[in-house]
Amino acid sequence: MNDDDIQLFYESIGVTRGEVRRLPPNGQAPVHQRRPAPRLQARPQHRNRPAAPTQYFSDHDPYAVLTHEADSSAYTNVEFQRPSVPLQTLRRLRQGKHRLAATLDLHGCQVEEARQRVVWLLQQPSSGRYPGEALCVHIIHGQGYNSPHGQSKLKRLLQIWLPQSERVLAFCQARPADGGQGAMYVLLRSTS
């Protein structure tokens, strides 16, 4: 190899442009510090634009007259399915075979905060990999061990709130690996 070949090699790998540096004498490559993640800031609200309508969920249970409030077995079977959803889709949801698009953790939330988070989740524009594909969301509500009666109040309220949204196609209790009785899978209609 002559000097022209060596110079051509250095130019091709970027040595002459300062893109490549020699290693220190100890042979250790320098460790670069990771940049901190950018901080998210709320967008400024425009005063002349009306606020987006918020969905509000009622706490009224239409089946309360059929079950006693103290009857905990009435809310142990966590399952809902719109008539348009095939039984096979619900079966796949129960088995946890849908790819999770998001997770919403409601641990430690008061009822109003949980309601706001669920409304926020349902208002997010989202679409699956294909047009019209339904999305699976994992909602963790907890088992209610710290609740007054040892039962999850949020679990019961989610069973009342979620069917009120037209975007919810189905939901069921999560597999034990994903939270079992303290979580649920929710199948959402795509917004696209």
C-alpha positions as CSV (number, residue, x, y, z in Angstrom):
1,M,0.0,0.0,0.0
2,N,1.3,3.4,-0.8
3,D,0.6,6.8,0.9
4,D,-2.3,7.6,-1.5
5,D,-4.1,4.4,-0.6
6,I,-3.7,5.0,3.1
7,Q,-4.9,8.6,2.7
8,L,-7.9,7.4,0.7
9,F,-8.7,4.8,3.4
10,Y,-8.6,7.5,6.2
11,E,-10.9,9.7,4.2
12,S,-13.4,6.9,3.6
13,I,-13.7,6.1,7.4
14,G,-13.8,9.8,8.4
15,V,-10.4,10.3,10.1
16,T,-9.7,13.5,8.0
17,R,-13.1,15.0,8.9
18,G,-12.6,14.4,12.7
19,E,-15.3,11.7,13.0
20,V,-12.8,9.1,14.2
21,R,-10.4,9.6,17.1
22,R,-7.5,7.4,18.3
23,L,-8.1,5.3,21.5
24,P,-6.3,6.5,24.6
25,P,-3.0,4.7,25.4
26,N,-4.7,2.4,27.9
27,G,-6.8,0.9,25.1
28,Q,-10.2,1.6,26.8
29,A,-12.8,3.3,24.7
30,P,-14.3,6.4,26.4
31,V,-17.7,5.9,28.0
32,H,-20.2,8.5,26.9
33,Q,-22.8,9.8,29.4
34,R,-26.4,9.1,28.4
35,R,-28.3,12.3,27.7
36,P,-31.2,12.8,30.1
37,A,-34.6,12.1,28.6
38,P,-36.4,15.3,27.4
39,R,-38.8,16.7,29.9
40,L,-42.4,16.7,28.8
41,Q,-44.2,19.9,29.1
42,A,-47.9,20.6,28.7
43,R,-48.9,22.4,25.6
44,P,-50.2,25.9,26.2
45,Q,-54.0,26.1,26.1
46,H,-55.5,28.5,23.6
47,R,-58.1,30.6,25.2
48,N,-60.2,31.1,22.2
49,R,-60.5,27.4,21.5
50,P,-63.2,25.5,23.4
51,A,-62.0,22.6,25.5
52,A,-62.5,19.2,24.1
53,P,-65.6,17.5,25.5
54,T,-64.8,15.1,28.3
55,Q,-66.5,11.8,28.7
56,Y,-68.0,11.3,32.1
57,F,-68.7,7.9,33.6
58,S,-71.6,7.3,35.9
59,D,-71.1,5.2,39.0
60,H,-74.7,3.9,38.8
61,D,-74.7,0.1,38.4
62,P,-77.8,-0.9,36.4
63,Y,-77.5,-4.4,37.9
64,A,-77.4,-3.3,41.5
65,V,-81.1,-4.2,42.0
66,L,-80.3,-7.8,41.0
67,T,-77.3,-8.2,43.3
68,H,-76.6,-7.2,46.9
69,E,-73.9,-4.6,47.3
70,A,-72.2,-6.8,50.0
71,D,-72.2,-9.8,47.6
72,S,-68.6,-9.9,46.5
73,S,-69.2,-12.8,44.1
74,A,-71.2,-10.5,41.8
75,Y,-68.0,-8.7,40.7
76,T,-65.5,-11.6,40.6
77,N,-66.3,-12.6,37.1
78,V,-64.7,-9.7,35.2
79,E,-66.0,-10.0,31.6
80,F,-67.8,-7.9,29.0
81,Q,-68.3,-8.3,25.3
82,R,-70.3,-6.3,22.8
83,P,-72.6,-8.3,20.6
84,S,-70.4,-7.4,17.5
85,V,-67.3,-9.1,19.1
86,P,-66.9,-12.7,18.1
87,L,-66.5,-15.3,20.9
88,Q,-63.1,-16.3,19.5
89,T,-61.8,-12.7,20.0
90,L,-62.9,-12.8,23.6
91,R,-61.3,-16.2,24.0
92,R,-58.0,-14.8,22.6
93,L,-58.3,-11.8,25.0
94,R,-58.8,-14.2,28.0
95,Q,-55.7,-16.1,26.9
96,G,-53.6,-12.9,26.7
97,K,-52.8,-13.4,23.0
98,H,-53.5,-9.8,22.0
99,R,-50.4,-7.6,21.8
100,L,-50.6,-5.0,24.5
101,A,-50.6,-1.4,23.2
102,A,-50.5,0.3,26.6
103,T,-50.7,-0.2,30.3
104,L,-52.6,1.9,32.8
105,D,-51.7,1.5,36.4
106,L,-54.4,2.7,38.9
107,H,-52.7,1.5,42.1
108,G,-53.3,3.9,44.9
109,C,-55.6,6.1,42.9
110,Q,-58.7,7.6,44.5
111,V,-62.0,7.1,42.5
112,E,-62.0,10.5,40.8
113,E,-58.3,10.3,39.8
114,A,-58.9,6.8,38.4
115,R,-62.0,8.0,36.5
116,Q,-59.9,10.8,34.9
117,R,-57.1,8.5,33.9
118,V,-59.5,6.0,32.3
119,V,-61.3,8.9,30.4
120,W,-57.9,10.2,29.3
121,L,-56.9,6.7,28.1
122,L,-60.1,6.3,26.1
123,Q,-59.7,9.7,24.5
124,Q,-56.2,9.1,23.2
125,P,-56.1,8.7,19.4
126,S,-54.6,5.4,18.5
127,S,-54.6,2.7,15.8
128,G,-53.2,-0.7,15.5
129,R,-50.8,-2.0,13.0
130,Y,-53.6,-2.3,10.4
131,P,-56.5,0.0,9.7
132,G,-59.4,-0.8,11.9
133,E,-57.4,-3.2,14.1
134,A,-58.6,-3.3,17.7
135,L,-56.1,-2.5,20.5
136,C,-55.5,-4.3,23.7
137,V,-54.8,-2.2,26.9
138,H,-53.7,-3.6,30.2
139,I,-55.4,-1.9,33.2
140,I,-54.0,-2.6,36.7
141,H,-56.6,-1.8,39.4
142,G,-55.2,-3.8,42.3
143,Q,-56.9,-6.4,44.4
144,G,-58.1,-4.0,47.1
145,Y,-56.2,-5.4,50.1
146,N,-56.0,-1.9,51.5
147,S,-59.7,-1.2,50.9
148,P,-62.1,-1.1,53.9
149,H,-63.7,-4.4,53.1
150,G,-60.7,-6.0,51.4
151,Q,-62.3,-5.8,47.9
152,S,-61.2,-3.7,45.0
153,K,-63.5,-0.7,44.6
154,L,-61.8,0.2,41.3
155,K,-62.4,-3.3,39.9
156,R,-66.1,-2.9,40.5
157,L,-66.2,0.6,39.1
158,L,-64.2,-0.3,36.0
159,Q,-66.9,-3.0,35.3
160,I,-69.5,-0.2,35.4
161,W,-67.5,2.5,33.6
162,L,-66.0,0.7,30.7
163,P,-69.2,-0.6,29.1
164,Q,-70.4,3.0,29.0
165,S,-67.8,3.9,26.4
166,E,-68.6,2.9,22.8
167,R,-64.8,2.5,22.2
168,V,-64.6,-0.5,24.6
169,L,-65.3,-3.7,22.6
170,A,-64.6,-6.2,25.4
171,F,-62.7,-6.7,28.6
172,C,-61.8,-9.6,30.9
173,Q,-59.6,-10.5,33.9
174,A,-55.9,-10.7,33.1
175,R,-53.8,-13.9,33.2
176,P,-52.1,-14.5,36.5
177,A,-48.7,-13.5,35.0
178,D,-50.2,-10.1,34.1
179,G,-51.9,-9.4,37.4
180,G,-54.7,-11.9,37.7
181,Q,-57.6,-10.6,39.8
182,G,-55.8,-7.3,40.2
183,A,-55.8,-6.4,36.5
184,M,-57.8,-6.7,33.3
185,Y,-57.4,-6.7,29.5
186,V,-59.5,-4.2,27.6
187,L,-60.0,-4.4,23.9
188,L,-60.5,-0.9,22.3
189,R,-61.9,0.1,18.9
190,S,-59.3,1.8,16.8
191,T,-59.8,5.5,16.3
192,S,-58.5,5.4,12.7
